[in-house]
Amino acid sequence: MAVSARRGEPLSLEEISSTALRLMDEGGVEGLSMRKLAAALDVNPMSLYHHVESKEALLGLICATAAARMDLPPDDGAPWQDQLRALARAYYRHARAHPALWSHVHNHPELVADRRMAMWQVLGRVLRLAGVPEEELRRTSDVLHAFVSGLVLFEIQGHLRDDPEETDRNLDTAINLIIHGLVGPGR
């Protein structure tokens, strides 16, 4: 790792990505630059290039580590319905806390499609608990993602009230519809 003469300690990828995310939260993707990030980290801008080769690579790093910043439900034996609700709420909270990141990810489908991300791994685990057949996992997870993403988008655009109680009711409605679709009537 490169050590800055000003800092006196090495940079870590976590420090770089969390500071970059904070700058994105403050000024959007357009407000993030390698120079601004270097200034926030108190390093020479060239020091960043030892860790990430470009702003695009930096954005990829932030997106790849986004799920690690979510409070994902553990595999603790809780009913799959509760785990699904917890995952949807974690995703929702993260999206609302970091709208610039969320918008960037959803404008770059290749970032959303990376099924190695922890969020997709947890969703796959929960759906398997629900009894979703392997051949239906991708479609089902995409539909669930679209439901929760739609709620976030509609709130951001003002089509739904930005009110915590209303949001909880909306998430519960969507999740109950999904659960009903997964287990079917009378099961």
Number of C-alpha atoms within 10 A of each C-alpha: 11 16 14 18 11 10 12 11 12 13 19 13 16 12 12 20 21 16 17 26 24 15 20 22 17 13 12 17 18 9 13 20 17 19 14 14 23 18 12 14 19 14 22 18 17 14 17 24 14 12 16 17 11 13 15 10 12 23 22 16 17 22 20 18 17 23 17 12 12 18 15 20 20 12 12 7 8 10 12 19 17 13 23 23 18 16 21 25 21 18 24 20 14 18 20 15 12 18 17 20 22 21 14 16 20 14 11 10 10 9 16 18 13 12 12 9 17 18 22 19 12 18 23 19 18 22 23 15 14 16 13 17 11 10 8 11 17 15 10 18 16 13 13 18 16 12 17 20 18 12 18 23 18 14 16 14 11 10 10 15 13 14 10 9 10 12 18 12 12 15 20 15 12 18 20 14 12 18 17 13 10 15 12 10 8 5 6
